[in-house]
Amino acid sequence: MDLNTVTALHRPTGRAELNGRLGGEPGRPDPDLGIAPLAGGTWLFSQPQPMLHTLVDLTALGWPPLIVAEDGLEIAATCTLHELAGFTAPEHWPALALVRPCCAALAGSFKIWNTATVGGNICLALPAGPMTSLAVALDAVALVWTPDGGQRRLTVAELVVGERRTGLLAGEVLRSVHLPATTLTSRTAFRRAALTAQGRSGSVVIGRRDAQGQFVLTVTAAVDRPYRFAFPFVPESVELAAALDRVPRWYDDPHGAPDWRRAVTLLLAEEIRAELA
């Protein structure tokens, strides 16, 4: 869609040029300033944005999409789903088997995969955002650039706080997410439910069990923000169901009613518990 109110495009090539350019959250235009960061733009260009007059193109910063280090995998906010899905994971990081099903959960065409970015998907903070599902399941830590030239870190579970709401402050930019090596060595299990084969996710449930036996279950899409449940060992069915019953509200939209989302999440969670037991 044409954004016919946009009159300026900034393409910073370094951080010094970026600082002070933004006044809102990545993926969410500031209605007062009329400025929005641009990464993939798959959401930004999907509907009218009459308040916008300026775009700041983050892809011009040239961030390497993926960096492998001893302490884990760093994924740039501008890394596309295509680049992430094409990454060949080291054998000692089996948890990265989650990447392909999480990318596929977007249910988008190859055009979307080649354009949509990891950071944009997380910062848009839609309940069904599959990059949020991946990041929270693997205890990802977000690196956030602050407008004064500093930085701060917080988990992605803390970053996404509600539907279309994040913990980013005005002028902040998500630089990257880091998947720690300690979680990448875990065994994992993935389940997804939707009302139609190519429909938006109604529930995404991911389980992880590490070498010490700790069991972590994350729930997205069925709720308005990610939920993470950790146990020192694989819980019994009753214990896991009791934990999920503490979810205060199940999401409600045309892609699934709250009672259906709760029921299917409980079912998928039990399948994962049994698989990883």
FENRA-V220391 format. One record per backbone hydrogen bond with DSSP energy under -1.0 kcal/mol. NH is the residue of the N-H (numbers start at 0). CO is the residue of the C=O. E is the energy in kcal/mol with one decimal. If there is no record, write none. Layout:
<<NH:CO:E> <NH:CO:E>>
This chain:
<<5:2:-1.6> <6:52:-2.5> <7:52:-1.5> <9:54:-3.0> <18:14:-2.4> <20:17:-2.5> <27:24:-2.4> <29:34:-1.4> <33:29:-2.9> <35:53:-1.9> <37:55:-3.3> <44:40:-2.5> <45:42:-1.9> <51:48:-2.0> <52:33:-2.9> <53:33:-2.1> <54:7:-2.1> <55:35:-2.1> <56:9:-3.1> <57:37:-2.6> <60:57:-1.7> <61:58:-1.5> <66:73:-2.2> <68:71:-2.5> <71:68:-1.5> <72:178:-2.2> <73:66:-2.7> <74:176:-3.2> <75:64:-2.3> <76:174:-2.3> <78:75:-1.8> <80:115:-1.9> <81:112:-2.4> <83:79:-2.3> <84:80:-3.0> <85:81:-1.6> <86:83:-1.4> <92:89:-2.0> <94:183:-2.3> <95:92:-1.6> <96:93:-1.9> <97:94:-1.8> <98:95:-1.6> <101:97:-2.1> <102:98:-2.6> <103:99:-2.8> <104:100:-1.3> <105:102:-1.4> <106:103:-2.0> <112:108:-2.1> <113:109:-1.9> <114:111:-1.5> <115:111:-3.5> <117:78:-2.8> <118:76:-2.1> <120:116:-2.1> <121:117:-2.0> <122:118:-2.9> <123:119:-1.7> <128:125:-2.2> <132:128:-1.5> <133:129:-2.3> <134:130:-2.4> <135:131:-2.6> <136:132:-2.0> <137:133:-1.4> <138:135:-1.5> <139:134:-3.1> <140:177:-2.1> <141:153:-3.4> <142:175:-2.9> <143:151:-3.1> <144:172:-3.1> <145:149:-2.1> <148:145:-1.9> <151:143:-2.2> <153:141:-1.6> <155:139:-2.2> <158:154:-1.7> <159:155:-2.1> <160:164:-1.4> <161:164:-1.4> <163:124:-3.0> <164:161:-1.9> <166:158:-2.4> <171:168:-2.2> <172:144:-2.2> <174:142:-2.7> <175:142:-1.3> <176:74:-2.4> <177:140:-2.7> <178:72:-3.2> <180:70:-2.2> <182:179:-1.3> <183:179:-1.4> <185:182:-1.6> <186:208:-2.5> <188:206:-1.9> <190:204:-2.2> <192:202:-2.5> <198:195:-1.5> <201:192:-3.2> <202:192:-1.7> <203:219:-2.6> <204:190:-2.5> <205:217:-2.1> <206:188:-2.6> <207:215:-2.2> <208:186:-2.5> <209:213:-1.7> <212:209:-1.9> <214:230:-2.3> <215:207:-2.9> <216:228:-3.0> <217:205:-2.7> <218:226:-2.5> <219:203:-2.4> <220:126:-1.8> <221:219:-1.8> <226:218:-2.1> <228:216:-3.2> <230:214:-2.9> <239:235:-2.3> <240:236:-2.5> <241:237:-2.1> <242:238:-1.8> <243:239:-2.1> <244:240:-1.7> <245:242:-1.4> <246:243:-1.7> <250:221:-2.7> <252:255:-1.6> <255:252:-2.1> <260:256:-2.6> <261:257:-2.5> <262:258:-2.2> <263:259:-2.8> <264:260:-2.0> <265:261:-2.2> <266:262:-1.9> <267:263:-2.6> <268:264:-2.6> <269:265:-1.9> <270:266:-1.8> <271:267:-2.2> <272:268:-2.6> <273:269:-2.3> <274:270:-2.1> <275:271:-2.4>>
